[in-house]
Amino acid sequence: MTMDRHTPPVDDNLGPGALAICTPILAIALILYVTRVVSRTTPTNRLDFADYMVSLAVPCEIITYAFFIAMMVFGFGRQTYYLPVEDIKMIVWCTFPIALVGQMASALARISILALLVKFGMTRTWKISAWTAMALQAVVLFCSEILLLCSCRPIRALLENVPNARCLPSRVLWTTGYVYTVGINLLADFACAIAPLFVVINLSRSNVERSLMFFAMMLGTVATVATAIRIKHLRAFQQSSSATFRDTYPLYLLTRIEELVLLVAASAPFLKPAIERILRQWNMPTFQNKVIPLNSYHMTSGPGPEHSCYSEEPLKEQSTSSSSKAFAKANGNKMELEPAKSTSPDETR
């Protein structure tokens, strides 16, 4: 007996699985952000550009995740066959603020990571490259937001059928989506994953800081992989002729993972004070900075112990010769100042 091709699909729900994956990452990101702010404001306020950028990214991600949860509540992750029309309409309405605010969260997190790497860069080329990448990320974010808001007139035509609405061709939207995802996000995530490697190699910091930089680099790699997988699903969704609303589930899940992982990577290096405080409480040795041996100011370049700064003979010779020169100079000046005495023949006799 063969199954009828019109048999309804299985009524399963992928929404709880997405929340089970993303919620712990969000909790870790918030804990790291609070740790970062406390370490940067205690005992004095040392907040800078990187801290302000991540402070803007965190509320953007909270708003995005709130709408993501609302999508799950209305049935996103279930088969479209079992969803009422009202719930589908609410899910579609939730996608707009997610697209509008979500890309702000990821872009601001990347800018915060790049601004943090500027501090560790010692060369002018490194700093110029980092600031150029931050400016490019800000420009691309601004253009993407403007394109989203101007893609349809009226704007609610993106979410529902509106008579006499004017929208950009779908080919233009797909092209800009690929450019933003592939050309910008993927390269930016890859840069945030590779750049810490060049910093850590030449970093004269404690083992804790070096390990945290490697951890941030690993998280950047995770974000890069998530973006690459998202591109694969985006391509499959575009080419499918029978795609349903549920087929967009991997795209939204991978996008949330990318955003949350970038937030974690932005604040991971600031775990050093907390880790060292815990080690001191457990009476364990803390990680100290690497000590680079330097030559003494009095040490000469010649080999052997006779040229060491602890050798006494060269110092004695130097002090003796200096004293002799000073004595000779003083006597010479004295002889020049005293007038010459005339001698008479009687005195000579």
C-alpha positions in Angstrom: 0.0 0.0 0.0 1.5 3.3 -1.0 1.1 6.5 0.9 -1.0 9.2 -0.7 1.0 12.2 -1.9 -1.5 14.5 -0.3 -1.0 13.0 3.1 -0.5 15.8 5.7 3.1 16.1 7.0 4.1 15.2 10.5 3.1 17.9 13.0 6.5 18.4 14.7 7.9 21.6 16.1 11.5 22.7 15.8 11.0 25.9 17.8 11.9 24.5 21.3 15.2 23.2 19.9 16.2 26.6 18.6 15.5 28.2 22.0 17.4 25.4 23.7 20.5 26.2 21.5 20.3 30.0 21.6 19.2 30.8 25.1 22.4 29.5 26.9 24.5 31.4 24.4 22.5 34.6 25.2 22.9 34.0 28.9 26.7 33.6 28.5 26.9 36.7 26.4 25.0 38.8 29.0 27.2 37.5 31.9 30.3 38.3 29.9 29.0 41.8 29.1 28.2 42.5 32.8 31.7 41.3 33.7 33.2 43.5 31.1 31.4 46.6 32.3 32.2 46.0 35.9 35.9 45.4 35.2 36.0 48.6 33.0 34.2 50.8 35.6 35.9 49.6 38.8 37.6 51.4 40.5 37.6 54.1 37.8 35.6 54.6 34.6 37.7 53.4 31.7 34.9 52.8 29.1 36.0 53.5 25.5 34.7 53.2 22.0 34.7 49.4 22.0 32.7 49.3 25.2 30.1 51.7 23.8 29.7 49.7 20.6 29.0 46.4 22.5 26.7 48.3 24.9 24.6 49.2 21.8 24.8 45.7 20.4 23.5 44.0 23.6 20.0 45.8 23.7 19.7 45.3 19.9 20.2 41.6 20.4 17.8 41.4 23.3 15.1 43.0 21.2 15.8 40.7 18.3 15.7 37.6 20.6 12.4 38.7 22.1 10.8 38.8 18.6 12.5 35.5 17.9 10.8 34.0 20.9 7.5 35.5 19.8 7.9 33.8 16.4 8.2 30.4 18.2 5.2 31.2 20.4 3.1 31.7 17.2 4.3 28.4 15.8 7.4 29.2 13.8 9.2 25.8 13.4 6.0 23.9 12.8 4.7 22.8 9.5 2.8 25.6 7.7 0.0 23.2 7.0 -1.1 23.3 10.7 -0.7 27.0 11.3 -3.7 29.3 11.3 -3.7 32.3 9.0 -3.6 34.7 12.0 -0.5 33.0 13.4 1.3 33.1 10.1 0.5 36.8 9.8 2.0 37.5 13.2 5.1 35.4 12.4 5.6 37.5 9.3 5.2 40.7 11.3 7.9 39.5 13.7 10.4 39.0 10.9 10.6 42.7 10.1 12.0 44.0 13.5 14.3 40.9 13.5 15.7 41.9 10.1 15.9 45.5 11.1 17.5 45.3 14.5 19.3 41.9 14.2 21.8 43.1 11.6 22.5 46.1 13.8 23.5 43.8 16.7 25.9 41.7 14.6 27.5 44.8 12.9 28.0 46.6 16.2 29.6 43.4 17.8 32.0 43.2 14.9 32.9 46.9 15.3 33.5 46.3 19.0 35.8 43.4 18.3 37.8 45.4 15.7 38.0 48.4 18.0 39.4 46.1 20.7 42.0 44.8 18.3 43.2 48.3 17.6 44.5 48.6 21.1 46.8 45.6 20.7 48.0 46.7 17.3 51.5 48.3 17.4 51.9 49.3 13.7 50.3 52.1 11.9 49.2 49.8 9.1 47.4 47.6 11.5 45.4 50.4 13.0 44.5 52.0 9.7 43.3 48.6 8.4 41.2 48.0 11.5 39.6 51.5 11.4 38.9 51.1 7.7 37.2 47.8 8.4 35.0 49.4 11.0 34.1 52.3 8.7 33.2 49.8 6.0 31.0 47.8 8.4 29.2 51.0 9.5 28.6 52.1 5.9 27.3 48.7 4.8 25.0 48.6 7.8 23.6 52.0 7.0 23.0 51.1 3.3 21.4 47.8 4.3 19.0 49.5 6.7 18.0 52.1 4.1 17.5 49.4 1.5 15.2 47.5 3.8 13.1 50.5 4.7 12.8 51.6 1.1 12.3 48.2 -0.6 8.5 48.7 -0.7 6.1 51.6 -0.6 4.2 51.4 1.7 6.5 49.5 4.0 3.8 47.2 5.2 3.8 45.7 1.7 6.7 43.6 2.9 4.5 41.9 5.4 1.1 41.6 3.7 -0.7 42.1 0.4 -1.3 45.8 -0.2 -3.1 47.0 -3.4 -1.0 49.3 -5.7 2.1 48.7 -3.7 5.5 49.3 -5.4 8.4 47.1 -4.4 11.9 46.5 -5.7 12.3 43.5 -8.0 13.0 40.2 -6.2 16.2 39.9 -8.2 17.5 43.1 -6.6 16.6 42.0 -3.1 18.3 38.6 -3.6 21.4 40.2 -5.1 21.8 42.6 -2.2 21.1 39.8 0.3 24.0 37.8 -1.2 26.3 40.8 -1.3 25.6 41.6 2.3 25.8 38.0 3.5 28.7 36.7 1.4 30.7 39.8 0.6 30.4 41.6 3.9 29.3 39.3 6.8 31.4 36.3 5.8 34.6 38.3 5.2 34.0 40.4 8.4 33.5 37.2 10.5 36.6 35.7 8.9 38.6 38.8 9.7 37.4 38.8 13.3 38.5 35.1 13.5 41.9 35.5 12.0 43.0 38.9 13.3 43.4 37.9 16.9 45.9 35.2 15.8 48.4 37.9 14.6 47.9 39.8 17.8 48.4 36.8 20.1 51.7 35.8 18.4 53.4 39.0 19.3 51.5 39.8 22.5 53.6 40.2 25.6 50.7 39.5 28.0 49.8 36.9 30.6 48.8 33.4 29.6 45.2 34.2 30.6 44.9 37.0 28.1 46.5 35.0 25.4 44.2 32.1 26.0 41.2 34.4 26.0 42.3 35.9 22.7 42.5 32.4 21.3 39.0 31.7 22.7 37.7 34.8 21.0 39.4 33.7 17.7 37.7 30.3 18.0 34.3 32.0 18.5 34.9 34.1 15.4 35.5 30.9 13.5 32.2 29.5 14.7 30.4 32.7 13.5 32.2 32.2 10.1 31.0 28.6 9.8 27.5 29.6 10.7 27.5 32.3 8.0 28.8 29.8 5.4 26.1 27.3 6.3 23.5 30.0 6.1 24.6 30.9 2.6 24.1 27.3 1.6 20.5 27.2 3.0 19.8 30.6 1.4 20.8 29.3 -2.0 18.7 26.1 -1.6 15.7 28.2 -0.5 16.0 30.5 -3.5 16.2 27.6 -6.0 13.4 25.5 -4.4 10.0 25.8 -6.2 8.1 24.2 -3.3 9.7 26.0 -0.4 7.4 26.6 2.6 7.6 29.0 5.5 9.3 26.4 7.7 12.2 26.1 5.2 13.4 29.5 6.5 13.9 28.1 10.0 17.6 27.2 9.5 18.3 30.7 8.2 16.8 32.4 11.3 18.5 30.0 13.7 22.0 30.3 12.1 21.6 34.1 12.1 20.8 34.2 15.8 23.8 31.9 16.5 26.1 34.2 14.5 24.9 37.3 16.4 25.2 35.7 19.9 28.6 34.2 19.2 29.9 37.6 18.1 28.6 39.1 21.4 30.4 36.4 23.4 33.6 37.0 21.4 33.5 40.7 22.0 33.5 40.4 25.8 35.5 37.2 26.3 39.0 38.9 26.7 37.6 40.8 29.7 37.4 37.6 31.8 41.0 38.0 32.9 40.3 40.0 36.1 37.5 37.6 37.2 39.7 34.5 36.5 42.6 35.9 38.4 40.4 36.9 41.3 39.1 33.3 41.5 42.6 31.9 41.4 43.7 34.2 44.3 40.7 33.1 46.3 41.6 29.4 45.8 45.3 30.2 46.7 46.4 29.3 43.2 49.2 31.0 41.3 48.0 33.7 39.0 49.3 34.1 35.4 51.9 36.8 35.3 53.0 38.8 32.3 55.9 37.6 30.2 59.2 39.1 31.5 61.6 40.1 28.7 65.2 40.3 29.9 66.9 43.6 29.2 70.5 44.6 29.2 71.7 46.8 32.0 72.4 50.5 31.4 76.0 50.1 32.6 76.6 46.9 30.6 79.0 47.2 27.7 78.9 45.2 24.5 82.2 43.4 25.1 82.2 39.7 26.0 83.5 38.2 29.2 83.0 39.0 32.9 85.4 41.9 32.8 82.7 43.9 31.0 79.9 43.0 33.3 78.1 45.7 35.3 79.0 43.7 38.4 82.8 43.7 37.7 84.7 46.0 40.0 88.0 46.4 38.1 86.7 48.5 35.2 84.8 50.7 37.6 88.0 51.2 39.7 90.0 52.0 36.6 87.4 54.4 35.4 87.1 56.2 38.7 90.9 56.4 39.0 91.4 57.9 35.6 88.5 60.3 36.1 90.0 61.5 39.4 93.4 61.9 37.8 91.9 64.0 35.0 90.0 66.1 37.4 93.1 66.7 39.5 95.2 67.6 36.5 92.6 69.9 35.3 92.3 71.6 38.6 96.1 72.1 39.0 96.3 73.4 35.4 93.6 76.0 36.1 95.4 77.0 39.3 98.7 77.5 37.5 97.0 79.6 34.9 95.4 81.9 37.5 98.6 82.5 39.6 100.8 85.4 38.3 104.4 84.5 37.4 106.9 85.6 40.0 110.0 87.6 38.8 113.3 86.4 40.2 116.2 88.8 40.9 119.9 87.9 40.6 120.3 88.2 44.4 117.5 85.7 45.0 119.1 83.4 42.5 122.4 83.5 44.3 
